[in-house]
Amino acid sequence: MASVSLKHIQKIYPNAEPQKKSKKKKKEEAPVEEKKYKLKVTDEGVIAVDDFNLDIADKEFIVFVGPSGCGKSTTLRMVAGLEEITRGDLYIDGVRVNDVAPKDRDIAMVFQNYALYPHMTERKNLEFPLKLRKVPKEEMDRRVNEAAEILGITQYLDRKPKALSGGQRQRVAIGRAIVREPKVLLMDEPLSNLDAKLRNQMRAEIIKLRQRINTTFIYVTHDQTEAMTLGDRIVIMKDGEVQQIGTPQEVFNKPVNTFVAGFIGMPQMNMFDGRLVKKDGKYAVQVGDATIVVSEDKQERLKAHNASEQEVLVGVRPEHITLETTPGATLTGEVEVSEMMGSSVHLHLNTLGRDVIVIVPTLDLKDNSLGIGSKIEFTFAPNAVHIFDPATGKNLEYND
């Protein structure tokens, strides 16, 4: 049980010295793979994490989420003490721990690859960190049996890792972390090696685990579904920088920029080229021939930020588009792809030269009029519109 504070944390990897060119020419040289992420490069080196600030409350479940290379695992490893902090301060329970060894931080970590000892039974794997700390045998047995019961692995304690499934091994890895009763439990993409069904099951197990142990959780994932279902708050990162921090509902309903809007939500938010105008003293967005006057709460935020008439990107989530016709506010698209998802159909429409996804509940399908090549009319509600500056990507409602 502990609070964790990260103050202006920065991680810089020094530039590698240029390799000396060989005098002998190589006939075939492998092409250099271009990295997909755009980290800042200074005279000091590559900035992997830049000015990271976060206060984590005692027993809070925080999730770092973002694409590969965004700096989320590096930040987690700095909390663990496995990476040196270049600048900034890290506090656990109010104590600065920048120079404290990992073993003295009272944290535990669950890795992506389980990291179990293959020659040991699961009981011995669970006991190992306690033996290092010379915990008395009676207390060790109590903790191991309690962790095994919480995770439902009591019947596997006498087996070795090779005799267990991936989900069972991950439970043992989590059990090995919680027997230490750490103040902070760090989890680095622990479910990424599991199949979809097991991931869903293990997400539920982690939620139950969180309710039964008094520990602060910091969880890293690139899967936004995990982030939305597990976290009290989500930290969304890109290229070493924090984009937004908030509850799952906040980042879904109030994305601060186009990156967050596109990253959170599945399928991702639709984007239309449009224009923000004032109509009879009220803000409205024009998309093609449609004009939608935005809701009152959006009117107030746009007015508070003194938003001017301008070209904008209009974002609307697929689930917020309705197959209705409203005079002056209707768009038309042609169905190019129809994906049956069971409870709903995902329609890919060609609208104004863009691919637009519409989610239609199967209960609303009365005939086969939504087949490929069909012409579809649709609109969206005034409170479902998100308005972004096309140059900066910032949401005009929250552009502080």
N, C-alpha and C positions, 0 to 999 in steps of 0.2 A: 504494500500500500504506500503510494508515494505520488507527489506531484512532480512534474518534469517541466522545466522551462528551458527553451532554446532562445538565446538572445543574439541576434545578428551573426548567426553561424555562417561561416564561409569555409568551403573546402576547395583548395587549389592544388592540382597535380602539376608539379614542375614539368616544364618542357623537356622532352628527352633530347639528349645530345644527338645531333645529326650523324648518321652512320657514314663512315669513310667509304668513298666510292672505290670499288675494286678496279684495279688497272685492267683486269681481264674483262672484256665485254661478254655479257651473258646473252646468248642467242634468244632464249625464251625467258621472258620475265613476266610473272603473274601480275595482272592489273591490280592497282590499288583500289580497294573497295571504299566507296564514298560513304561516310557515316550519314545516317538519316537525321540525326539531331544536330542542333546548332548551338553548341556551348560557346561561351565567351572565351576568347584567348587574349591574354595580356602578356606583358614582359615576364611576369612571374610564372605563368603557365596557364593551363586550362582550368577555368572556373566550373567545377562540377556542381557546387551548391553555392548560391549567392544570397546573402542577407536573409537567412531563414529565421523567422521569428514565430514562436508558438508557446503558449502556456497550456499545459495539459493538467487537468484537475485530478485529484486522487480518485482512483477507481474508474476513470474515464476510459472509453474505448475509442482510440483515434486511429484512423486509417489514412495512410499515405497512398495516393493513387496517381497514375500517370503512365504515359507510354515508356517503352524501354529507353534507357539513357537519360531519363529526366532528373535523376539524382535522389530518388526516394530510398533506394537501398543504401546508398552512400550515407544519407542522413541517419538511417537506422543504425548503421555500423558505427557512426560517430557517437550515437547515444550508448551503444554497447561498449565503446572503447576500442573497437577493432580498427578504426580509422582515426588518425590524428586530426584534430580540429585546427585549421589554419588560423582562423580568427573567430572571435565571438566567445560566448560563455554558455556552458551547459550546467544546469543545476538539477539535482535530484534531491527532493525534500529540503530545498533551500540551501544545499551544500554544493559549492562549485566543484565539479568532478573532472574538469578538463585533463588534469594530470593524475587522476586516480586510475589504477590498473583495473582492467575488466573484472577480475575476480573479486575486487573489493567494492564494486558498485552495487551489489545486491540485485543484480538483474539476471534474467535467464533468457535464452534465445532458442527459437525453433527454426530450423533451416529448411530449405526447399527439398533437400535430398535426404532428409531423415537423420543422417549421420549417426546411425546405430552401430554398435560394435558387433560384427557378425558372429564372433566366436562366443558371445555371451548370451545367456537366456534373457528374456525380457525382464524378469525380476532383477537380474544382475545389472542390466542396462539402467533400470530405474534406481537401483541402489548406488550405482557408481558415483554420482556427484555427492551423495551423502557420505560415502566412505572417505572421499577426499577431505571432507570437512569434519571427519571423525565424529559423526553423529552416533549416539549410543544405539545399540542393536534394537532395543525395544522401541525407541522413537523412530528408527529407520523403518521397521516393520509396519508401524502404524501409518506412516506417511505413504509408503509404497502401496499398502492395501487400500488406503483411502483413495489415492489417485487412480488405482486400477478400477475401483468400484465406480468412481465418478465417470471414467471414460469407457466403462464396459469392457475391460480387457482382462478381468480376473482369470478367466479360463485359459488365457494365452501366456501366463507368466512363466511357464516352464518350457515354452517353445523358443527357438532361435529365430531371428529375423527372416531367414530364408523360408521358413514355414508359414509366414504370414502374408496376407494381401497388402496392397499399398495403403489402403485405409487403416488397417490394423497397425501397420508400422508407423503411420503418422500419429495415431493415438498414443503409441508407446513413446514417440519422440516428444509429444506434448506432455505426457505423463512425466518423463524425465525432467522436463523443465519445471513443472508445478510442484514436484516433491520438494524442491528447494525452498518453496514458499517465498518466492522473490518479491521485491517491492514492485518491480516492473517486468512484464513479460513481453518480449519482442518476438514478432513472428514475420519472417521474410518469405513471402509467397509460399506458405506451407501447403497449399492445395493444388499448386500448378501441375504436379505430376499425376494427379488423379483424373479419372474419366468424369464426364459430366454428372452422372448419377451419384457417384461418390462425393464429388464436390458439393452437390446440393445437400447430401446427408451430413458431411463434415461441417458445413456452414451451420446447420442446425445444432450440431454437437458443440461447436465453439460458442454459440449463443447460450446454450445451457451451461457450459463450463463457466462462462463469464458470470452467470448468476450465482454460482456456487463457490467461487473463490474470490477473495478480497485482494485483487491485484489490478494495477493499471496496465492496460493493453496498448501497445503500439504495433500496428499491423500494416504490412506493405503488400500491395497487389497491383497488377495492371488491369485487373478485371473489375469493371465498374459495377457489376452486379454484386460482387462480394463487398465492395465498398459501401454500396447503398443499403445492403441488408445487415451488415455488421456494425458499422460505425455510429457512435454518438455524434461525432463530427468527422468530416472528410477534409483532407488537405490535398488539393489538386495541384500537381506540379507539371512544369514543362520547361525543358532546357535549363534545369538547375534553379528555377525560380518558382515561388508559390504564386499560383494564379488566383485561387480563391480558397477560403476556409469557411465551412459552415455545416449545418446539419444536412442530412441527405435531402430533405424537402427543400431547404433553402437553395442548395446548388442546382436542384432540378427546376425549381420555379423561378429563381432569380439569378441566372447565370450572368456573371459580370462581363464576359467577353465571348467571342465566337468560339474560342477553343473550348472553354468549359461547356458551352451550349452544345457543341458537337461531340464532346467526349462523354458527357453524362447523358444517358438515355439511349435506349435500344428499341428500334432503329434510331439513328441520330436525327437531330433536328433538321427540318427542311429549311433551305435558305432561298429567298426570292430577292431579285433586284427590285427596289421600289423607291418611293420618295415620301418623305415626311412633309405633310402640308398642314395648314390650318384651315378648317372649314367651319364657318360661322363661329369663329372664336375657339374652336376645339381642334385638338390634334387628331389627324387621321393619316393612315398610310395608303398610298396608291400602289397597287401591284397590277400591272397590265391595265385592264379596263375596270378593275374592281377598286373601290374605295371603302375602307373600313375605319370607322371612328373608334378609337381605342377606349378602353374602360376608364371609369372615373379615377381609380387609384393610379393608373398609368398617366392620365392627364395631369394629376397633381405632381408626380415625380418628374415628368418632362418639363412642366412649368417651373418647378423648383430648380432644375438644372438649366433653365433658360435655353431649352433646345430650339434651334432655328430650323426653318424649312431647308431641307437638303436631301441629297441622294443618300439612301440608306440600304442596309441589308435587313430584310424582314424575316425573322425566324418563327417557324410554327412547328410544333412537334406533331408527328404522324397521328398520334392518338387524339389530337385536338382539332383535326380537320373533319368536317362533316359533309356528307353527300346531300347537300341542300342547295336550293337556289334562293338567293336574297337579292331583290332588285338593287342593282348598282354595286353589289359586293360579291359577285359570282365569278369564279374562274373555271376554265375548261381545260381538260387534259385527255390524252389518249392513252389507254391502258397498253403498256408494252410488256409487262411481266405481272403474273398473278401467282403469289406464293400462299399455298394453303398451310396455315400454322395450327390447325385444330380448332381452337376457340375463336380464331380470327383469320382474316385474309389480308395479306400485305399486297397492296396494289402499287406498282411502279408506273407513274404517269409521266408522259412527256408534256410538260407545261411551260410555255414561254422559253423553250430551249433548255430547260433544266429537268433533271430527274427528281420527281416528287413522290414521296411514299405516303400512302394513306392506309390506315389500319381500319378495317371494317369488321365488326363482330359477325360471326357466321350466323347468329340468330337474326341479324338484320337482312340477310340475303334471301330475297323472296323468289328470285328467278336467276337465269343465267345471263343477265344483262351486263355483267362485269367482266366478260371474257376479253381476251387479247384483241386489240383493235377497237374496243368500245370507246365511245365518247362519254366522258364523265364530267358532270358539273359539281363544283364543291365550293365551300366557303369556310371561314373560321371565325370563332367568337372574338369579340373585342378584347376580352381579357386573356386570350391565348397568344397574342402577338408580342414578339420580342424585337426591339429595334436597335440595330447596331450601326456604328460608324464603319463604313467599308474600308477606310484608310487605317484606322487604329484597331478595329475589331472590338472596341469597347461598347458596352450596353449604354445607350444614351440615358436610361433611367437611373443608372448608378455610376455615372461618369464623374466621380469626385476628383 
